[in-house]
Amino acid sequence: MQILNRQHFYKGNSVFSAGDAATCVYLIQSGHVDIVVGTGDDAVVIDTLGPGEIFGEMALLDDGVRSASALARDAATCIVIIRAEFQRHLEGADPLTRAMLKLMTI
């Protein structure tokens, strides 16, 4: 069962947009990604992430939509972890672990 794959983004590419369905989480392998709230002239970069950092992690545990956008600041490669595959693995975890992860997403 494969839960990891890689995606490559060019500078300025959208990784995802606010309001998109949250179906996966990203681990930055190389490059940098800006997390942005708002659009157009109201857009604000609230964080810039680099290699080894994770974003979009709420997607692993809930069925919500993206609350911010993510844009490649420069060429970036991300490892993509699909929520459905992660949840299949989580089903084998003990109930305390599952409960703690749920609490962290509230």
BALO-797788 format. One record per atom (N, C-alpha, C): atom name; z, x, y; residue in one letter; residue number from 1. Coordinates in Angstrom, 3 decimals. Layout:
R, CA, Z, X, Y, A, NUM;
...
END
This chain:
R, N, 0.000, 0.845, -1.181, M, 1;
R, CA, 0.000, 0.000, 0.000, M, 1;
R, C, 0.000, 0.893, 1.248, M, 1;
R, N, -0.939, 0.675, 2.132, Q, 2;
R, CA, -1.051, 1.490, 3.332, Q, 2;
R, C, -0.389, 0.780, 4.501, Q, 2;
R, N, 0.536, 1.488, 5.190, I, 3;
R, CA, 1.112, 0.892, 6.391, I, 3;
R, C, 0.769, 1.713, 7.635, I, 3;
R, N, 0.138, 2.858, 7.451, L, 4;
R, CA, -0.180, 3.712, 8.591, L, 4;
R, C, -1.683, 3.911, 8.708, L, 4;
R, N, -2.164, 3.877, 9.919, N, 5;
R, CA, -3.519, 4.319, 10.223, N, 5;
R, C, -3.495, 4.877, 11.626, N, 5;
R, N, -4.564, 5.499, 12.039, R, 6;
R, CA, -4.616, 6.117, 13.363, R, 6;
R, C, -5.679, 5.434, 14.215, R, 6;
R, N, -5.375, 5.364, 15.513, Q, 7;
R, CA, -6.366, 4.884, 16.477, Q, 7;
R, C, -6.439, 5.912, 17.589, Q, 7;
R, N, -7.651, 6.096, 18.089, H, 8;
R, CA, -7.880, 7.043, 19.177, H, 8;
R, C, -8.259, 6.254, 20.430, H, 8;
R, N, -7.718, 6.656, 21.557, F, 9;
R, CA, -7.975, 5.982, 22.827, F, 9;
R, C, -8.425, 7.016, 23.856, F, 9;
R, N, -9.459, 6.692, 24.605, Y, 10;
R, CA, -9.902, 7.549, 25.699, Y, 10;
R, C, -9.070, 7.247, 26.943, Y, 10;
R, N, -9.059, 8.182, 27.868, K, 11;
R, CA, -8.339, 7.997, 29.130, K, 11;
R, C, -8.746, 6.668, 29.764, K, 11;
R, N, -7.727, 5.853, 30.108, G, 12;
R, CA, -7.968, 4.571, 30.756, G, 12;
R, C, -8.146, 3.400, 29.803, G, 12;
R, N, -8.317, 3.679, 28.498, N, 13;
R, CA, -8.463, 2.592, 27.519, N, 13;
R, C, -7.183, 1.781, 27.417, N, 13;
R, N, -7.350, 0.493, 27.208, S, 14;
R, CA, -6.219, -0.383, 26.964, S, 14;
R, C, -5.833, -0.290, 25.489, S, 14;
R, N, -4.554, -0.048, 25.228, V, 15;
R, CA, -4.037, -0.102, 23.861, V, 15;
R, C, -3.751, -1.563, 23.536, V, 15;
R, N, -3.067, -2.244, 24.462, F, 16;
R, CA, -2.882, -3.687, 24.387, F, 16;
R, C, -2.535, -4.195, 25.776, F, 16;
R, N, -2.644, -5.515, 25.958, S, 17;
R, CA, -2.357, -6.144, 27.253, S, 17;
R, C, -1.209, -7.119, 27.122, S, 17;
R, N, -0.487, -7.318, 28.222, A, 18;
R, CA, 0.579, -8.326, 28.255, A, 18;
R, C, -0.025, -9.660, 27.839, A, 18;
R, N, 0.696, -10.362, 26.963, G, 19;
R, CA, 0.230, -11.652, 26.471, G, 19;
R, C, -0.512, -11.576, 25.149, G, 19;
R, N, -0.933, -10.376, 24.748, D, 20;
R, CA, -1.595, -10.216, 23.443, D, 20;
R, C, -0.603, -10.498, 22.320, D, 20;
R, N, -1.104, -10.918, 21.191, A, 21;
R, CA, -0.264, -11.069, 19.998, A, 21;
R, C, 0.263, -9.692, 19.604, A, 21;
R, N, 1.536, -9.639, 19.260, A, 22;
R, CA, 2.175, -8.368, 18.890, A, 22;
R, C, 2.148, -8.235, 17.375, A, 22;
R, N, 1.203, -7.449, 16.873, T, 23;
R, CA, 1.036, -7.342, 15.426, T, 23;
R, C, 1.323, -5.960, 14.872, T, 23;
R, N, 1.559, -4.983, 15.753, C, 24;
R, CA, 1.804, -3.624, 15.276, C, 24;
R, C, 2.582, -2.828, 16.316, C, 24;
R, N, 3.077, -1.691, 15.868, V, 25;
R, CA, 3.795, -0.756, 16.722, V, 25;
R, C, 3.026, 0.561, 16.714, V, 25;
R, N, 3.169, 1.348, 17.764, Y, 26;
R, CA, 2.416, 2.591, 17.912, Y, 26;
R, C, 3.359, 3.784, 18.031, Y, 26;
R, N, 3.016, 4.848, 17.328, L, 27;
R, CA, 3.701, 6.141, 17.423, L, 27;
R, C, 2.679, 7.114, 17.980, L, 27;
R, N, 2.988, 7.708, 19.129, I, 28;
R, CA, 2.035, 8.611, 19.774, I, 28;
R, C, 2.033, 9.955, 19.043, I, 28;
R, N, 0.858, 10.336, 18.575, Q, 29;
R, CA, 0.701, 11.620, 17.904, Q, 29;
R, C, 0.266, 12.685, 18.912, Q, 29;
R, N, -0.623, 12.309, 19.831, S, 30;
R, CA, -1.051, 13.226, 20.889, S, 30;
R, C, -1.438, 12.414, 22.112, S, 30;
R, N, -1.366, 13.037, 23.279, G, 31;
R, CA, -1.710, 12.359, 24.523, G, 31;
R, C, -0.532, 11.597, 25.109, G, 31;
R, N, -0.848, 10.769, 26.105, H, 32;
R, CA, 0.185, 10.015, 26.819, H, 32;
R, C, -0.283, 8.583, 27.058, H, 32;
R, N, 0.680, 7.662, 27.071, V, 33;
R, CA, 0.395, 6.241, 27.270, V, 33;
R, C, 1.319, 5.706, 28.363, V, 33;
R, N, 0.737, 4.987, 29.321, D, 34;
R, CA, 1.514, 4.323, 30.371, D, 34;
R, C, 1.854, 2.906, 29.928, D, 34;
R, N, 3.098, 2.499, 30.146, I, 35;
R, CA, 3.520, 1.119, 29.935, I, 35;
R, C, 3.516, 0.475, 31.317, I, 35;
R, N, 2.776, -0.625, 31.448, V, 36;
R, CA, 2.499, -1.222, 32.751, V, 36;
R, C, 2.888, -2.693, 32.766, V, 36;
R, N, 3.558, -3.111, 33.843, V, 37;
R, CA, 3.806, -4.539, 34.066, V, 37;
R, C, 3.029, -4.960, 35.301, V, 37;
R, N, 2.580, -6.200, 35.294, G, 38;
R, CA, 1.787, -6.703, 36.406, G, 38;
R, C, 0.323, -6.340, 36.235, G, 38;
R, N, -0.505, -6.877, 37.130, T, 39;
R, CA, -1.944, -6.623, 37.073, T, 39;
R, C, -2.475, -6.329, 38.465, T, 39;
R, N, -3.631, -5.717, 38.505, G, 40;
R, CA, -4.296, -5.450, 39.776, G, 40;
R, C, -3.428, -4.643, 40.720, G, 40;
R, N, -3.350, -5.096, 41.980, D, 41;
R, CA, -2.560, -4.389, 42.990, D, 41;
R, C, -1.059, -4.460, 42.714, D, 41;
R, N, -0.639, -5.415, 41.886, D, 42;
R, CA, 0.782, -5.573, 41.565, D, 42;
R, C, 1.196, -4.782, 40.322, D, 42;
R, N, 0.267, -4.041, 39.711, A, 43;
R, CA, 0.568, -3.290, 38.491, A, 43;
R, C, 1.518, -2.136, 38.806, A, 43;
R, N, 2.539, -1.983, 37.962, V, 44;
R, CA, 3.529, -0.909, 38.122, V, 44;
R, C, 3.708, -0.209, 36.779, V, 44;
R, N, 3.571, 1.122, 36.785, V, 45;
R, CA, 3.838, 1.907, 35.577, V, 45;
R, C, 5.352, 2.032, 35.465, V, 45;
R, N, 5.917, 1.458, 34.400, I, 46;
R, CA, 7.376, 1.502, 34.235, I, 46;
R, C, 7.816, 2.652, 33.339, I, 46;
R, N, 6.865, 3.226, 32.599, D, 47;
R, CA, 7.206, 4.359, 31.749, D, 47;
R, C, 5.923, 5.055, 31.322, D, 47;
R, N, 6.019, 6.356, 31.108, T, 48;
R, CA, 4.932, 7.134, 30.530, T, 48;
R, C, 5.497, 7.809, 29.302, T, 48;
R, N, 4.839, 7.580, 28.168, L, 49;
R, CA, 5.329, 8.081, 26.889, L, 49;
R, C, 4.392, 9.145, 26.349, L, 49;
R, N, 4.957, 10.063, 25.553, G, 50;
R, CA, 4.160, 11.148, 25.003, G, 50;
R, C, 4.375, 11.315, 23.512, G, 50;
R, N, 3.881, 12.416, 22.965, P, 51;
R, CA, 3.945, 12.663, 21.526, P, 51;
R, C, 5.351, 12.470, 20.946, P, 51;
R, N, 5.398, 11.759, 19.819, G, 52;
R, CA, 6.663, 11.495, 19.139, G, 52;
R, C, 7.360, 10.233, 19.603, G, 52;
R, N, 6.868, 9.601, 20.654, E, 53;
R, CA, 7.509, 8.384, 21.160, E, 53;
R, C, 6.809, 7.146, 20.602, E, 53;
R, N, 7.594, 6.077, 20.499, I, 54;
R, CA, 7.137, 4.812, 19.923, I, 54;
R, C, 7.102, 3.746, 21.018, I, 54;
R, N, 6.092, 2.875, 20.942, F, 55;
R, CA, 6.053, 1.726, 21.861, F, 55;
R, C, 5.512, 0.508, 21.130, F, 55;
R, N, 5.838, -0.660, 21.675, G, 56;
R, CA, 5.441, -1.916, 21.046, G, 56;
R, C, 6.315, -2.272, 19.863, G, 56;
R, N, 7.519, -1.685, 19.799, E, 57;
R, CA, 8.391, -1.819, 18.626, E, 57;
R, C, 8.910, -3.227, 18.384, E, 57;
R, N, 8.952, -4.068, 19.398, M, 58;
R, CA, 9.421, -5.447, 19.187, M, 58;
R, C, 8.507, -6.179, 18.209, M, 58;
R, N, 7.265, -5.739, 18.108, A, 59;
R, CA, 6.302, -6.381, 17.212, A, 59;
R, C, 6.711, -6.279, 15.751, A, 59;
R, N, 7.537, -5.299, 15.410, L, 60;
R, CA, 7.927, -5.142, 14.018, L, 60;
R, C, 8.834, -6.260, 13.528, L, 60;
R, N, 9.546, -6.917, 14.440, L, 61;
R, CA, 10.558, -7.868, 14.005, L, 61;
R, C, 10.385, -9.292, 14.501, L, 61;
R, N, 9.566, -9.495, 15.516, D, 62;
R, CA, 9.406, -10.877, 15.972, D, 62;
R, C, 7.928, -11.235, 16.064, D, 62;
R, N, 7.671, -12.501, 16.265, D, 63;
R, CA, 6.291, -12.981, 16.333, D, 63;
R, C, 5.849, -13.254, 17.765, D, 63;
R, N, 6.488, -12.592, 18.717, G, 64;
R, CA, 6.193, -12.841, 20.116, G, 64;
R, C, 4.901, -12.203, 20.585, G, 64;
R, N, 4.696, -12.271, 21.876, V, 65;
R, CA, 3.528, -11.647, 22.501, V, 65;
R, C, 3.991, -10.431, 23.296, V, 65;
R, N, 3.056, -9.582, 23.637, R, 66;
R, CA, 3.366, -8.370, 24.403, R, 66;
R, C, 3.886, -8.746, 25.784, R, 66;
R, N, 4.967, -8.098, 26.206, S, 67;
R, CA, 5.553, -8.375, 27.520, S, 67;
R, C, 5.030, -7.425, 28.588, S, 67;
R, N, 4.310, -6.389, 28.186, A, 68;
R, CA, 3.741, -5.410, 29.115, A, 68;
R, C, 2.405, -4.954, 28.544, A, 68;
R, N, 1.682, -4.185, 29.331, S, 69;
R, CA, 0.429, -3.605, 28.875, S, 69;
R, C, 0.632, -2.130, 28.590, S, 69;
R, N, -0.228, -1.568, 27.763, A, 70;
R, CA, -0.189, -0.140, 27.459, A, 70;
R, C, -1.583, 0.430, 27.675, A, 70;
R, N, -1.660, 1.504, 28.472, L, 71;
R, CA, -2.939, 2.131, 28.804, L, 71;
R, C, -2.865, 3.618, 28.509, L, 71;
R, N, -3.933, 4.172, 27.956, A, 72;
R, CA, -3.981, 5.608, 27.697, A, 72;
R, C, -4.071, 6.350, 29.028, A, 72;
R, N, -3.078, 7.179, 29.313, R, 73;
R, CA, -3.084, 7.991, 30.543, R, 73;
R, C, -4.124, 9.095, 30.431, R, 73;
R, N, -4.268, 9.622, 29.230, D, 74;
R, CA, -5.281, 10.613, 28.893, D, 74;
R, C, -5.713, 10.314, 27.459, D, 74;
R, N, -6.578, 11.127, 26.895, A, 75;
R, CA, -6.991, 10.888, 25.506, A, 75;
R, C, -5.739, 10.880, 24.637, A, 75;
R, N, -5.596, 9.859, 23.805, A, 76;
R, CA, -4.390, 9.712, 22.996, A, 76;
R, C, -4.752, 9.281, 21.578, A, 76;
R, N, -3.972, 9.781, 20.638, T, 77;
R, CA, -4.081, 9.361, 19.244, T, 77;
R, C, -2.740, 8.770, 18.853, T, 77;
R, N, -2.776, 7.579, 18.281, C, 78;
R, CA, -1.551, 6.884, 17.884, C, 78;
R, C, -1.606, 6.515, 16.411, C, 78;
R, N, -0.464, 6.639, 15.759, I, 79;
R, CA, -0.314, 6.114, 14.414, I, 79;
R, C, 0.089, 4.655, 14.573, I, 79;
R, N, -0.591, 3.771, 13.869, V, 80;
R, CA, -0.375, 2.334, 14.002, V, 80;
R, C, 0.354, 1.827, 12.760, V, 80;
R, N, 1.470, 1.142, 12.989, I, 81;
R, CA, 2.246, 0.554, 11.899, I, 81;
R, C, 2.110, -0.959, 12.021, I, 81;
R, N, 1.482, -1.573, 11.029, I, 82;
R, CA, 1.220, -3.012, 11.029, I, 82;
R, C, 2.502, -3.775, 10.678, I, 82;
R, N, 2.827, -4.791, 11.484, R, 83;
R, CA, 4.049, -5.574, 11.292, R, 83;
R, C, 4.148, -6.179, 9.897, R, 83;
R, N, 3.099, -6.779, 9.407, A, 84;
R, CA, 3.151, -7.450, 8.104, A, 84;
R, C, 3.513, -6.461, 6.988, A, 84;
R, N, 2.958, -5.268, 7.042, E, 85;
R, CA, 3.270, -4.257, 6.027, E, 85;
R, C, 4.712, -3.772, 6.171, E, 85;
R, N, 5.150, -3.563, 7.404, F, 86;
R, CA, 6.529, -3.138, 7.641, F, 86;
R, C, 7.499, -4.195, 7.109, F, 86;
R, N, 7.214, -5.456, 7.374, Q, 87;
R, CA, 8.102, -6.532, 6.929, Q, 87;
R, C, 8.171, -6.620, 5.409, Q, 87;
R, N, 7.062, -6.340, 4.729, R, 88;
R, CA, 7.084, -6.322, 3.268, R, 88;
R, C, 8.047, -5.250, 2.763, R, 88;
R, N, 8.062, -4.094, 3.423, H, 89;
R, CA, 8.986, -3.026, 3.044, H, 89;
R, C, 10.421, -3.402, 3.396, H, 89;
R, N, 10.601, -4.089, 4.520, L, 90;
R, CA, 11.932, -4.485, 4.969, L, 90;
R, C, 12.572, -5.503, 4.024, L, 90;
R, N, 11.764, -6.297, 3.366, E, 91;
R, CA, 12.298, -7.293, 2.435, E, 91;
R, C, 13.159, -6.648, 1.351, E, 91;
R, N, 12.878, -5.382, 1.025, G, 92;
R, CA, 13.658, -4.674, 0.018, G, 92;
R, C, 14.944, -4.073, 0.561, G, 92;
R, N, 15.147, -4.142, 1.879, A, 93;
R, CA, 16.357, -3.578, 2.490, A, 93;
R, C, 17.537, -4.508, 2.277, A, 93;
R, N, 18.728, -3.951, 2.379, D, 94;
R, CA, 19.921, -4.781, 2.199, D, 94;
R, C, 20.066, -5.753, 3.378, D, 94;
R, N, 20.774, -6.858, 3.183, P, 95;
R, CA, 20.907, -7.894, 4.220, P, 95;
R, C, 21.521, -7.374, 5.528, P, 95;
R, N, 22.447, -6.427, 5.454, L, 96;
R, CA, 23.061, -5.889, 6.673, L, 96;
R, C, 22.020, -5.178, 7.529, L, 96;
R, N, 21.181, -4.379, 6.906, T, 97;
R, CA, 20.133, -3.672, 7.643, T, 97;
R, C, 19.193, -4.661, 8.316, T, 97;
R, N, 18.761, -5.688, 7.588, R, 98;
R, CA, 17.869, -6.702, 8.170, R, 98;
R, C, 18.553, -7.415, 9.339, R, 98;
R, N, 19.828, -7.761, 9.179, A, 99;
R, CA, 20.562, -8.462, 10.240, A, 99;
R, C, 20.695, -7.584, 11.481, A, 99;
R, N, 20.986, -6.309, 11.304, M, 100;
R, CA, 21.135, -5.387, 12.455, M, 100;
R, C, 19.812, -5.256, 13.198, M, 100;
R, N, 18.735, -5.152, 12.486, L, 101;
R, CA, 17.425, -5.048, 13.144, L, 101;
R, C, 17.099, -6.318, 13.908, L, 101;
R, N, 17.423, -7.461, 13.360, K, 102;
R, CA, 17.196, -8.731, 14.067, K, 102;
R, C, 18.010, -8.789, 15.358, K, 102;
R, N, 19.288, -8.362, 15.288, L, 103;
R, CA, 20.136, -8.368, 16.480, L, 103;
R, C, 19.590, -7.478, 17.584, L, 103;
R, N, 18.969, -6.389, 17.197, M, 104;
R, CA, 18.439, -5.455, 18.181, M, 104;
R, C, 17.241, -6.010, 18.945, M, 104;
R, N, 16.634, -7.086, 18.447, T, 105;
R, CA, 15.463, -7.649, 19.103, T, 105;
R, C, 15.787, -8.860, 19.969, T, 105;
R, N, 17.043, -9.259, 20.016, I, 106;
R, CA, 17.436, -10.441, 20.806, I, 106;
R, C, 17.527, -10.058, 22.272, I, 106;
END
